[in-house]
Amino acid sequence: MIVKELERNLSKLRVGHRAWFWWCAEADPPLLLSSLRADPGAEKLKAQRDRIAPSPGALQSSGIASVGPDGALTLGGAGLTAASLWQLASWARPLLATHPELAMLRGTRMVEIEGGYVIATHQDDALWEGFPEVVRPGSPQQTVERLDKLPPDRDAWFWATDAGPGHQPTLLLGSAWRDRDGSHFARQVVELRRQSPALGAQLRGILRKRKDDAVVFTAAQDVNHSLQILLPLLETPLGEALRGATVAELRDGVLRAAAPLVHEEGPNDAPSDASAQEQLLARFDHGDRLSFWFTAADNADRPLLLLAERMSDLKPLVSAHRGSGRSVRGIVERTRRGWLHFQVKQPYPDFIVMLADWTARHIGRHPGLSALIGARLTQSASITIKSG
């Protein structure tokens, strides 16, 4: 029964979490764990230890365990030696078939402490041969898996920090489909922040995957601030999954800024893609009106914004580029204050977010697209869209 409790406590520990631990090589089980959050006074841990009733004189050790950014458990206390680590692996290996959660002990480290000082850190990957690899909740591996499984055009909540558990850049994701108001995800973030108080700069928002598998980070923060937090993630196991990502600042439904996470040429970014749009925007003054067409996936399976002075001029361009993505057409005007006002008859969810993504992907080569920063969208059945 106590082994089952150890399994349960192991499975509840996420990256960044801390727990009380008790160790005694002569006991069965030799290790007990209890979350700091659920057992702040270690009373539950003491009750488990008393049920084992180790023999008088048996060497015991206790302290705080933590889950590092790689998902491995670290125990720090007096009397923890290389032999202790070997004893833990040897005890757990024959039980894996009936207690599979013990696989989360794989990669455990023991820090030997004496007189308040670290004497040695004991770690041996060879000891864990035969233990299946597990993906710890909150680890980069879990985030990569969630990114892989996220369907195109589906949103996810995200939280990022440039210095998370173990002072490593961290990205957490939560389903925006099952958790519509983000309350469940917010509780996970609060719990991590409580257990890992020394966190760096933090960022929250919505992440969306495009059809080409690149992602868009949207937050209500200055885009340069967002970039500073997100860029360190490229040096983690998440780096490959974030290639081609873009970052957008969206506040009160208004696109404030957009930028690529990394400036690089991609197979779907032809240098001349936005030349015509840039030229039209350059001579677009207050009181002028343009027709526009936008799609999430053109005939090259990429987002595209088309602009023309008249709807009749836009039609052949649309015919040449139409693909399988959702599309919308309408008019765009420059207001007295200088920002662009897109107007459509039919609803097009997340238009501003997708426009931000398209802008970020092209603004490096076409700086005139900065005119799109500050764009707003209005949807109304009363808007008149002339064909001439």
N, C-alpha and C positions, 0 to 999 in steps of 0.2 A: 504493500500500500504506500509506503514512504517513497519507494522508487517512482510510483505513479505521480506522487506530488512533485518530485524532482523533475520529472518529464514536463508536467504542467507548468511549473515555474520557468523552466528553460524555454518553453515555447512562447511564453508571454513576453520574454525580454526582447526588446527591439534595439537597434543600434542607438547608442547614447544612453541607454538605461543603466541604472545601477541597482545592486542588490546586496543584501547581507549574505555572507557565506560562512559555513562552518565546515572544517575539514578534520577528519581523523582517519588515518590509514587503516586502523584496526576495526573500524565500524563498517556496517553494511546497511545503507550505502555509506561510502566514505565522505560524500559531499552532500550538503544541504544548501538550498538557496531560498531567499525570500526577498521580494521586491521592496526597495526602500519606500516607494510610493504607497504600496498596500500594507506595509508593516513598518511604519516609521520607528517604532520602539524595539524592533526585533523580537517582539513577544511570540509571534508565530514560529519564528526560527528556534527560539529556546524551547518551545513546546515540542517541536519535532525532535530536537536533540535529546530531550528528556525521555521520549518514547524509545529512542535507540538505547539509551543507558550505557554509554561506553564504559569499559572496565576502568577501575581506579588506576591512575598512573598512566593511562594512555595519552600519548602526545596529541594535543588538539591545537587547532589554529582557527582564528576567526578574523573577519575583516570585511572589506567592501570589494565586491566584484563589479566589473563594468564590461559593457559590450563595445568593442572598438569599431571604427569605421569599416573594417573588413568583416565584421560580424562575429569575430572570435571573442571568446570570454577571457578576461584577465582577472586572476585572483591575486591579491596582495596581502601578505601576512607573515608572521614569524614562523619559522620552521618549515617553510615550503621549499623543498629541494627538487633537484632533478629526479630523485627517486620518487618523490610525491607525484610528479607528473606521470611517470611510468606506471605507478600504482593506479592512478585514475583511469588511464587508457586501458590497462589490463583488466580492471574491474568492469568497465563498460562494454568492451568488445563482445564478450559472449552473450550479452543481454540485448544486443541490437535487434535481433529477430523478434523478440517479444516486447521490447520497449524502444521503438524506432526513434522517438524524440531525443534519445541519448546521443544521436548523431550530431546534435547541436554542440556537443562537447568537442567536436573536431577542431583542432587548432588552438585549444586552450593554452594560455600562457600562465605561468606562476611566477610572481615577483617575490623574492625572498627579502624580508625586511628584518633588521636587527637594530634595536635602539633608535628607531625612528628613521633609519637610513636604509636605502636600497642596497643590498649586498650583491644580488645577482638576479637576472631574469632568465627563466628556464623555458625554452621552447624547442620542440623537436617535431618537425612535420612527419618524420618516419614513424613516430609512435601511433599515428592516426590512419595508417594504411588499413583498408578494409572498412573504414567509416565512410558512408556515402556523403557526398557534398550536399549541403543544405543551403537554401537561400534565406538568410536571416531578414525578418521584417525591418525595413528602413535602410537596408544596405544598398550600395550602388548596383549590385547584381539584381536586386528586386526592382529597382527603378528602371533598369535596362529592360527587364522582362515586361514591365508594365508599358513602357514605350513601344516595345515590339507588338504587344497585343492591342494597343489603342487603335481603333479603326480610323481611317481618314475622315476628316471633318467632324471628329468627336472631341469634346473638350474634357480636360482634366484640371482639377485644382493643383496648384504647385506652390511649394515653399522652398526657398533656397537660402543658403548662407555661405559666405566665403570661408568661414571657419566654424565647422560644426563639431561633432564628437571627434576627439583626437586631433582637434584643430585642422580637420580636413574639410574641403569644400563638400557641401551636401545638398542634394536635391531630393525632395519627397513629392510623391504624386498621390492624388486621391480621385476617385471617380466622381465626376460632376453629373453623371447619368443617374447613379444610384443615390447620390448625396447632393440633391438639387440645391440646398441652401448652404452647403459647405460646413454645416455644424459638426458632423462627425470628423471631418478632416481637421477642423479647427481644434477639436479636443486632442487629436493626435499631436498636433504641433505644440499645444500648450503643455502636454505631458513631456514631450522631448525637451522643451525649454526649461521645465522645472528640474528635470534630471540632469541636464547639461547646461548649467547657468552661464558658463563662460563662452557664449556664442559670439560670432562676429556680426557683421552687417547682414541684415535679413531682407528678403523680398517675397511677397506673396502675390498671386494673381491667377490667371487662366492660361493653360497651355493647350494648344491645338495642333494636331498632326495634319500636314498637307498630304495630297495624293502621292507626292514623290517621297514621302516618309520624313521630310524635314519638318521641324516643329516651329511654332510661333509662340513666343512668350509675350503675354499682354499683362501689363501692370499699371497701376495709377501712380507710378514713380517716374522721376526724371530718367530718360532713357540712358544717359551716361552713368547714373547711379546704378541702374539695372545691369548695365554691361560690366561694371566693376565687380558686381557680385557673381554674375553668371560666367564670366570668362575663365575663372579658375577651375570650373567644372570640366573644361576641355582637357585638363591634365589628369583626370580621374578615369576609371573604367567607363564613364559616361561619354568620354570624348568623341568616340566614333558615332554614337547615337545622336549627338548634337551637331554633327557637321551640317552646314547649310541652314542652321537655325537663324531666326530673326527675332528682334526685340521691338516691341511697340509700347508707347506710352499712351494710355487711353483714360481720360478722365471726363466724367459727366457725358459720356457718349461722344466725346470729341477726340479725334486723332491729334495728339500734341507733337509726337515725334516718332520716328522709326529708324532702325539701323540693323544691318546684318550683324550677327554675333561675331563672324569672321569674314573679312573681305576676301573672297576667293571666287574664281571662275567655276561655274557648274555647268553640266551638260544642258541644262534647260535655261541658260541665261545668255542669249545671243547679244553681243554688244549693241546692235542696232534696234533691239526690241522696242525701246521707249523713245526713240528719236522723234517720231512724229508727235507723240504726246507732249514731249518737252517743248517742241517748237510752238505748238498751239497754246500751251500754258504761258509761254514767254510774252505773247502779245494779247493775253486775255485780261481785259481791264474791267473796272467796276461798271456794271450795267450790261456787260456782254453776256451772252448765253451760248453754251455749247451743248451738243447732244453727246450722250455717253452710253456705252455698253460695257458691262462687266460680266466676266464668267469665272467660276472657280476652277475650270479646266477647259482650255481651248483644244484645238486639234493636235497640239503637242503635249497635252495633259498638264498644263501649267496655268496659273491664274493670269488673267489678262484684262487690262483696261484699255478701251478704245475711245478716242475722242474725235469729233468732227463738228464743223460749223453748222451743218444741217443734218437732220435725220436721214434725208435722202442720200447724203454723202456717206453716212455711216453704214447703210445697208450692205453695199458690196464688201466692205471690210468685215462685217459680221459673217457674211456668207463664206468668206475666205478663211476665217479663223474658228468658226463654230466647232465645238467639240462636245464632250459628254457631260460637262459640268453644268451646275445650276447657273442661270444667267439672268440679268436684269438690265433694262434700258430706262433712260430717263433724261433729265436735263440737269445741267450744272451752271450755277451763276456765281459770280464773284460779288460778295456783299460790300457795303460801304466800308466795313472794317477790314476788308482784305481777304477774309477767309472764304473758302469755296463751300457752296451750299448745293449738295446733291439732292435731287428730288425724284421720287419714283411713285408709281401707282400701286405696284404690287409689293408686299413685304419681302425683304431679303435679309434673313437673320445674319447677324455678324458681318454685315457689309463693311463697316468701318474697320473692323479687325482685319478682314481679308485685304482691304485696300491698303492698310498699314503694312501688311506683309509684302504686297506687291511693290509698294513704294520703297521699302527697305532693301529689297533685292536689286533695285535698279538705280537708286539714288547715287550710289558711288560713281557710276559712269555718266549719269544724267542729273547733275545737281539742280537743274531747273525744276525737277519734280518736287523740290522743297515747297513749291506752291501748294502741294496737297496737304502739308502739315496744317492742322487746324480745321480740316474738313468736317462738315456735319452732314447728317442725312435726315430727310423728312419723307415719310411715306403717307400719301393721301390720295384717295380715289378722285379728288377734285382737281388734281394737277393736270394741266393740258400739255400733251406732248404731240407737237405737230410733226407731220411726216415731211413737210416741205422745207 
